Amino acid sequence: MKKAIGAACLAGGIALLIFGFQSKDSFKDKANEVFTGSPTDKTMWMIGGGVALCVAGAVLVMKK
């Protein structure tokens, strides 16, 4: 059961990373970077959440 949850977390994390990096390349995000020097909060949350879910999923899948 833990491996299935881990695989789901891993898949969700990868999806969040894909959406986060696509959002980072959007016009809105580029315009925000020009004025503030950083991407939007939504983009950063998606990338950070994706990394966290990938790590948690990998740990659950690898754990015996």
Contacts in CASP RR format, 6 or more apart in sequence:
PFRMAT RR
TARGET T0000
AUTHOR 0000-0000-0000
METHOD contacts of the structure
MODEL  1
MKKAIGAACLAGGIALLIFGFQSKDSFKDKANEVFTGSPTDKTMWMIGGG
VALCVAGAVLVMKK
2 60 0 8 1.000
2 63 0 8 1.000
3 60 0 8 1.000
3 61 0 8 1.000
5 57 0 8 1.000
5 60 0 8 1.000
6 56 0 8 1.000
6 57 0 8 1.000
6 58 0 8 1.000
6 60 0 8 1.000
6 61 0 8 1.000
7 57 0 8 1.000
7 61 0 8 1.000
9 53 0 8 1.000
9 54 0 8 1.000
9 56 0 8 1.000
9 57 0 8 1.000
9 60 0 8 1.000
10 53 0 8 1.000
10 54 0 8 1.000
10 57 0 8 1.000
10 58 0 8 1.000
10 61 0 8 1.000
12 50 0 8 1.000
12 53 0 8 1.000
13 49 0 8 1.000
13 50 0 8 1.000
13 51 0 8 1.000
13 52 0 8 1.000
13 53 0 8 1.000
13 54 0 8 1.000
13 57 0 8 1.000
14 50 0 8 1.000
14 54 0 8 1.000
16 46 0 8 1.000
16 47 0 8 1.000
16 48 0 8 1.000
16 49 0 8 1.000
16 50 0 8 1.000
16 53 0 8 1.000
17 46 0 8 1.000
17 47 0 8 1.000
17 50 0 8 1.000
17 51 0 8 1.000
17 54 0 8 1.000
19 46 0 8 1.000
20 43 0 8 1.000
20 46 0 8 1.000
20 47 0 8 1.000
21 47 0 8 1.000
23 29 0 8 1.000
23 39 0 8 1.000
23 40 0 8 1.000
23 42 0 8 1.000
23 43 0 8 1.000
23 46 0 8 1.000
24 39 0 8 1.000
24 43 0 8 1.000
24 47 0 8 1.000
28 40 0 8 1.000
29 39 0 8 1.000
29 40 0 8 1.000
29 43 0 8 1.000
32 38 0 8 1.000
32 39 0 8 1.000
32 40 0 8 1.000
33 39 0 8 1.000
38 44 0 8 1.000
END
